[in-house]
Every structure is written in structure tokens, then in C-alpha cells.
Amino acid sequence: MIPASLPYPGIPYGMAPAWLFPATEISIYVLMILCLLHARRIGGQAFSYLFGGLIFGLLLEYFEVLGGDYTYGQFWVMLGRAPYDVPLCIGCGWAIIMYTARLFSDGVGLPLLAAAALDTLLALNIDLSMDVVAYRVHMWHWHWNLQSENPLTAQWFGIPYGNFVGWITVVFCYSAFSRLFERLMGRYRRGALMRFGAVAMLAVACSLGVLVLTETFVFPFLTKYAGLTSGRRLILLALALIAWVIFSRKRRPASAGRQAPITSLVPYWFHFFFFSCFLVFGFYRENPWMTAAAVLNVLIGITVHLYPGSRRLMGKAYK
């Protein structure tokens, strides 16, 4: 069990056991190495997508920490100066989640934007398992107004709805822009390294631009004039993504193929590791609705990757 010392007011959980942060960090680095080995075998396009995801993840986390939304716990490898430092493993986590989500979606046979929508749903499914637990073991800490909000029950069991909206914006934009620039620049056969590097940089820059634009102007405008708070935006965006994927399926079936093991290994690890912590540390006793949501989310994540139809991969970009 988690020790009794309480580092944050309003949260009845002490610091995590000494093994937890290193185990998380090492596991993510191992998965990152496996993804790098897979990308190296595939070629520059896959490698640039993975590396761009790492850079994008670190940049957006740094900007969010600067904005004061949350602070990180102390991992082994931290980039920046406290309290605005970011763990390297978090950037790697972004990279491997987006990379393996694309491995999965590339085989389903969807148009560009629908494939980006599926990437987003797969990534969101992982974050719903991870965030509630990581917050309670103090891997990162959200700053709630304790006078008006309960840090364990506010919004999504202590996680701001805006965090999930941010995940949707980040993953969808990076996936869509990467695919778009790959197609536009695919006609240039020379200078593959520069071409793939340009795709990654353009995708990161455009995605950051959309993130800043939406969080600074679009979302505040929607909240003020249309009453679309972060919770309502989350519901509408999630439903739109699901509908987009369902109604964009191509009629012709995908050709048979084998799914790369890393495609399922990454989401399985996130679900298994954080759900195990959810049970071992007794968080399931806190709120029956939170427990039900955690179990349902894990079942969805596992079922999607086990479902036989999901293994019929077209094997286009990353076969």
C-alpha cells in the first residue's frame, strides 16, 4: 500500500512506493527502444513519425507546465528546471502511444481524417486508464481550487475534462498533418532523410499551432458564447470521432496480414500496468463509478486489439 504521508492537501494518498516511478520509467524506455527498432526496420517515414511524436510530446508538456495546469513528480531523467521540468519518459510515452495507434489504424483501410480519428480514440482509451491512477500516485498533480472543487471528484474523477480534449486535439492534429504532408511530399523521391524530417517538423509545428489557437481563442469563445464547456466539448468530440470512424469504413475488406507485436504490446502494457496499480493501491474502494469506468475502459482497449477483424491489416505504410 501507499505510505501514510500526505504530500498534497485534499488527496488522501501518500507518496508512491519507491519502485513505482523507476518501474514506469524503465518500462516506457524499453517500449520506446522496441518502437525504434521496429521503425528502423520499416524506414524513414516510420522513424520520423516516432521521433516527431517524441519532440511534440515534450514541447506540449513543457508549455502546459509553464501554464501552471499541473506539475510533475520526480523521475530519473527530467528536462528543464523545477518546477517547470518535464520527464523524458512522458515524451516517450506520447511517441509510442501515437506510433502504435497509427500502426493499428493504417491497417483498417480508412481515409486520412478517419484514420486520424481512430488514432485519437485509441490514444484516448489509454489515457483514460492512465491518468486517474498516475494522478493518485503523484506522477503528476493537477492544481484544483480546494475551496470550490474536490480534487478526487472534480470533473473526471480529479482529471480536468480539458486534459482529454487536449489529447484529442494533439493526437488528431499530429496524425492528420503527418499523413497529409507525407502525401504532399511523397512525389519528391530525392533526399529521403530531409523529406521525412521536414514532414515531422511541419506536422509538429502545425499541430502546436492548432493547439495554441484552440486553447487560447477557440475554446474560450465556445465556452463564453455557445456554452460549450470542456465537458460538453469532450462528449461532442468523442461522439464525432466515433461516428467518423464508423461511417468512413471502406466497403471493400482489408487484405489479410499480420499485426506487428509492438502494435498491441504498448496499449496492453499501459492498461495492465495502471489497472494493476488501481487494484493494488486500493483506488477501487474510493468510488464505485470510477471503478466501473476503469474496468469498462480496460475491457474496451483489450477487446479492440483482440478482435479478429482488427488483425486484418492492409499493411500500407508500416507493414
C-alpha positions as CSV (number, residue, x, y, z in Angstrom):
1,M,0.0,0.0,0.0
2,I,1.0,3.6,-0.4
3,P,2.6,5.1,2.7
4,A,0.6,7.3,5.0
5,S,2.4,10.6,4.5
6,L,0.2,13.0,2.5
7,P,2.1,15.4,0.1
8,Y,-1.0,17.2,-1.3
9,P,-4.0,18.7,0.5
10,G,-7.3,17.1,-0.3
11,I,-5.8,13.9,-1.6
12,P,-5.7,11.1,0.9
13,Y,-2.9,9.2,-0.7
14,G,0.8,9.4,0.3
15,M,3.8,9.1,-1.9
16,A,4.1,6.1,-4.2
17,P,6.4,3.2,-3.3
18,A,10.0,3.7,-4.2
19,W,9.8,1.2,-7.0
20,L,6.9,2.6,-8.9
21,F,8.4,5.6,-10.7
22,P,11.5,3.7,-11.8
23,A,9.4,0.8,-13.0
24,T,7.2,3.1,-15.0
25,E,10.1,5.0,-16.5
26,I,12.2,1.9,-17.4
27,S,9.2,0.2,-19.0
28,I,8.4,3.2,-21.2
29,Y,12.1,3.4,-22.3
30,V,12.1,-0.3,-23.2
31,L,8.9,0.2,-25.2
32,M,10.4,3.2,-26.9
33,I,13.5,1.1,-27.9
34,L,11.3,-1.6,-29.3
35,C,9.3,1.0,-31.3
36,L,12.6,2.5,-32.6
37,L,13.8,-1.0,-33.7
38,H,10.5,-1.5,-35.5
39,A,10.7,1.9,-37.1
40,R,14.3,1.3,-38.2
41,R,13.3,-1.9,-39.9
42,I,10.4,-0.1,-41.7
43,G,12.2,3.0,-42.8
44,G,12.4,6.8,-42.6
45,Q,8.7,7.5,-42.7
46,A,8.0,5.4,-39.6
47,F,11.1,6.7,-37.8
48,S,10.2,10.4,-38.4
49,Y,6.7,9.8,-37.1
50,L,8.0,8.3,-33.9
51,F,10.7,10.9,-33.4
52,G,8.3,13.7,-34.2
53,G,5.9,12.4,-31.7
54,L,8.7,12.5,-29.0
55,I,9.6,16.1,-29.8
56,F,5.9,17.1,-30.0
57,G,5.1,15.4,-26.6
58,L,8.0,17.1,-24.8
59,L,7.1,20.5,-26.3
60,L,3.5,20.4,-25.5
61,E,4.1,19.1,-21.9
62,Y,6.6,21.9,-21.3
63,F,4.1,24.5,-22.5
64,E,1.4,23.1,-20.3
65,V,3.6,23.0,-17.2
66,L,4.6,26.6,-17.9
67,G,0.9,27.5,-18.0
68,G,0.6,26.1,-14.4
69,D,-2.0,23.5,-15.2
70,Y,0.0,20.8,-13.4
71,T,3.4,19.8,-12.1
72,Y,5.3,16.6,-12.4
73,G,6.7,14.2,-9.8
74,Q,10.4,13.4,-9.8
75,F,11.5,10.8,-12.3
76,W,15.1,9.9,-13.1
77,V,15.5,11.9,-16.3
78,M,13.9,15.4,-16.1
79,L,14.3,18.1,-18.7
80,G,14.2,21.7,-17.7
81,R,14.3,23.4,-14.3
82,A,11.9,22.7,-11.5
83,P,9.0,23.3,-11.1
84,Y,8.8,23.5,-14.9
85,D,10.7,20.3,-15.7
86,V,9.3,17.5,-17.7
87,P,10.2,13.8,-17.5
88,L,11.7,12.4,-20.7
89,C,9.6,9.3,-20.3
90,I,6.5,11.3,-20.7
91,G,7.6,12.5,-24.2
92,C,8.5,8.9,-25.0
93,G,5.0,7.9,-23.8
94,W,3.4,10.3,-26.2
95,A,5.6,9.0,-29.0
96,I,4.9,5.3,-28.5
97,I,1.2,5.7,-28.0
98,M,0.8,7.7,-31.2
99,Y,3.1,5.5,-33.1
100,T,1.4,2.2,-32.3
101,A,-2.0,3.8,-32.7
102,R,-1.0,4.6,-36.3
103,L,0.3,1.1,-36.8
104,F,-3.1,-0.1,-35.9
105,S,-5.2,2.4,-37.9
106,D,-3.0,2.1,-41.0
107,G,-4.3,-1.4,-41.5
108,V,-8.0,-0.7,-41.1
109,G,-8.5,0.9,-44.5
110,L,-9.8,4.3,-43.6
111,P,-9.5,7.7,-45.3
112,L,-6.9,10.1,-43.9
113,L,-9.1,12.0,-41.5
114,A,-10.9,8.9,-40.3
115,A,-7.6,7.2,-39.7
116,A,-6.5,10.2,-37.6
117,A,-9.9,9.9,-35.7
118,L,-9.2,6.2,-34.9
119,D,-5.7,7.1,-33.7
120,T,-7.2,9.6,-31.4
121,L,-9.7,7.2,-29.9
122,L,-7.1,4.6,-29.3
123,A,-4.8,7.1,-27.5
124,L,-7.8,8.5,-25.5
125,N,-8.6,5.0,-24.4
126,I,-5.1,4.6,-23.0
127,D,-5.2,8.0,-21.2
128,L,-8.5,7.2,-19.5
129,S,-6.8,4.2,-17.9
130,M,-3.6,6.0,-17.1
131,D,-4.5,9.5,-15.9
132,V,-6.7,8.6,-12.9
133,V,-4.1,6.3,-11.4
134,A,-1.0,8.4,-12.3
135,Y,-2.6,11.4,-10.6
136,R,-3.3,9.5,-7.4
137,V,0.3,8.2,-7.1
138,H,1.5,11.7,-7.8
139,M,3.3,11.2,-11.1
140,W,1.7,14.5,-11.9
141,H,-0.5,16.8,-9.9
142,W,-3.4,18.9,-11.1
143,H,-3.9,22.2,-9.2
144,W,-7.6,22.4,-8.2
145,N,-9.2,25.2,-6.2
146,L,-9.7,23.4,-3.0
147,Q,-12.3,25.9,-1.8
148,S,-14.7,25.0,-4.6
149,E,-13.6,21.7,-6.0
150,N,-12.9,18.3,-4.6
151,P,-9.6,17.1,-6.1
152,L,-10.8,13.5,-6.2
153,T,-14.3,14.0,-7.7
154,A,-14.0,17.2,-9.8
155,Q,-14.8,16.6,-13.4
156,W,-13.4,13.1,-14.5
157,F,-12.5,11.8,-11.0
158,G,-10.0,14.6,-10.4
159,I,-8.8,14.9,-14.0
160,P,-9.9,18.0,-15.9
161,Y,-12.1,17.3,-19.0
162,G,-9.9,19.8,-20.8
163,N,-7.0,17.3,-20.4
164,F,-8.8,14.8,-22.6
165,V,-9.9,17.5,-25.1
166,G,-6.2,18.3,-25.3
167,W,-5.4,14.7,-26.0
168,I,-8.0,14.7,-28.8
169,T,-6.5,17.9,-30.3
170,V,-2.9,16.7,-30.1
171,V,-3.3,13.2,-31.5
172,F,-5.8,14.1,-34.2
173,C,-3.7,17.0,-35.5
174,Y,-0.4,15.2,-35.4
175,S,-1.8,12.2,-37.1
176,A,-3.7,14.1,-39.8
177,F,-0.9,16.6,-40.5
178,S,1.7,13.9,-40.7
179,R,-0.4,11.8,-43.2
180,L,-1.2,14.9,-45.2
181,F,2.4,16.1,-45.5
182,E,3.6,12.6,-46.3
183,R,1.2,12.5,-49.3
184,L,2.1,16.0,-50.5
185,M,5.8,15.4,-50.2
186,G,5.7,11.8,-51.4
187,R,6.3,12.9,-55.0
188,Y,9.8,14.1,-54.2
189,R,12.0,11.0,-54.4
190,R,15.3,12.5,-53.6
191,G,16.6,13.4,-50.2
192,A,14.5,11.0,-48.2
193,L,16.1,11.9,-44.9
194,M,15.4,15.6,-45.4
195,R,11.9,14.9,-46.7
196,F,10.9,12.7,-43.7
197,G,12.5,15.3,-41.4
198,A,10.5,18.1,-43.0
199,V,7.3,16.1,-42.6
200,A,7.9,15.6,-38.9
201,M,8.8,19.3,-38.3
202,L,5.8,20.6,-40.3
203,A,3.4,18.2,-38.5
204,V,4.7,19.2,-35.1
205,A,4.6,23.0,-35.9
206,C,1.1,22.9,-37.4
207,S,-0.2,20.7,-34.5
208,L,1.3,23.1,-31.9
209,G,-0.3,26.0,-33.8
210,V,-3.7,24.4,-33.7
211,L,-3.3,23.5,-30.0
212,V,-2.4,27.1,-29.1
213,L,-5.1,28.5,-31.3
214,T,-7.9,26.3,-29.8
215,E,-6.8,26.7,-26.2
216,T,-6.2,30.5,-26.4
217,F,-9.1,31.6,-28.7
218,V,-11.5,28.9,-29.9
219,F,-12.4,27.0,-26.7
220,P,-12.8,30.2,-24.6
221,F,-15.0,31.6,-27.3
222,L,-17.1,28.4,-27.4
223,T,-17.5,28.4,-23.6
224,K,-18.5,32.1,-23.4
225,Y,-20.8,32.4,-26.4
226,A,-22.1,28.9,-27.0
227,G,-22.0,27.4,-23.5
228,L,-19.7,24.6,-24.7
229,T,-17.7,23.9,-21.5
230,S,-14.8,21.4,-21.6
231,G,-17.0,18.5,-20.5
232,R,-19.5,19.2,-23.3
233,R,-16.7,19.6,-25.8
234,L,-15.3,16.3,-24.8
235,I,-18.6,14.4,-25.3
236,L,-19.2,16.1,-28.7
237,L,-15.7,15.5,-29.9
238,A,-15.7,11.8,-28.8
239,L,-19.0,11.1,-30.4
240,A,-17.9,12.9,-33.6
241,L,-14.7,10.8,-33.8
242,I,-16.6,7.5,-33.2
243,A,-19.1,8.4,-35.9
244,W,-16.4,9.5,-38.3
245,V,-14.6,6.1,-37.9
246,I,-17.8,4.0,-38.2
247,F,-19.2,5.8,-41.3
248,S,-15.9,6.1,-43.1
249,R,-15.1,2.4,-43.3
250,K,-14.4,1.3,-46.8
251,R,-16.7,-1.2,-48.2
252,R,-14.0,-3.5,-49.6
253,P,-12.5,-5.7,-46.9
254,A,-8.8,-5.3,-45.9
255,S,-6.5,-7.9,-47.1
256,A,-5.2,-10.4,-44.6
257,G,-2.0,-9.6,-42.8
258,R,-0.1,-10.0,-39.6
259,Q,-0.1,-7.3,-36.9
260,A,3.3,-6.3,-35.6
261,P,3.5,-7.4,-31.9
262,I,4.5,-3.9,-30.8
263,T,1.1,-2.6,-32.0
264,S,-0.6,-4.4,-29.2
265,L,2.2,-4.5,-26.7
266,V,2.2,-0.8,-26.0
267,P,-1.6,-0.4,-25.2
268,Y,-1.6,-3.7,-23.3
269,W,1.3,-2.5,-21.1
270,F,-0.4,0.8,-20.3
271,H,-3.7,-0.9,-19.5
272,F,-2.2,-3.7,-17.4
273,F,0.3,-1.6,-15.5
274,F,-2.0,1.2,-14.5
275,F,-5.1,-1.0,-13.8
276,S,-2.9,-3.3,-11.7
277,C,-1.9,-0.1,-9.7
278,F,-5.6,0.8,-9.5
279,L,-6.3,-2.5,-7.7
280,V,-3.1,-3.0,-5.7
281,F,-3.2,0.5,-4.1
282,G,-6.9,0.2,-3.3
283,F,-8.2,3.1,-5.5
284,Y,-11.1,0.9,-6.5
285,R,-12.5,1.5,-2.9
286,E,-12.7,5.2,-3.5
287,N,-15.6,5.5,-5.9
288,P,-17.7,2.7,-7.5
289,W,-18.4,4.8,-10.6
290,M,-14.7,5.3,-11.1
291,T,-14.1,1.6,-10.7
292,A,-16.8,0.8,-13.2
293,A,-15.4,3.3,-15.7
294,A,-11.8,1.9,-15.2
295,V,-13.0,-1.7,-15.8
296,L,-15.1,-0.8,-18.8
297,N,-12.2,1.2,-20.4
298,V,-9.7,-1.6,-20.0
299,L,-12.1,-4.1,-21.5
300,I,-12.7,-1.8,-24.5
301,G,-9.0,-1.4,-25.0
302,I,-8.2,-5.1,-24.8
303,T,-11.2,-6.1,-27.0
304,V,-10.3,-3.7,-29.8
305,H,-6.9,-5.2,-30.1
306,L,-8.0,-8.8,-29.7
307,Y,-11.0,-8.6,-32.1
308,P,-10.2,-10.8,-35.1
309,G,-11.4,-8.2,-37.6
310,S,-8.8,-5.7,-36.2
311,R,-6.0,-8.0,-37.3
312,R,-6.9,-7.8,-41.0
313,L,-4.3,-5.2,-41.8
314,M,-3.7,-3.7,-45.2
315,G,-0.1,-3.2,-44.3
316,K,0.3,0.0,-46.3
317,A,2.8,2.3,-44.5
318,Y,4.2,0.2,-41.7
319,K,3.7,-3.4,-42.7
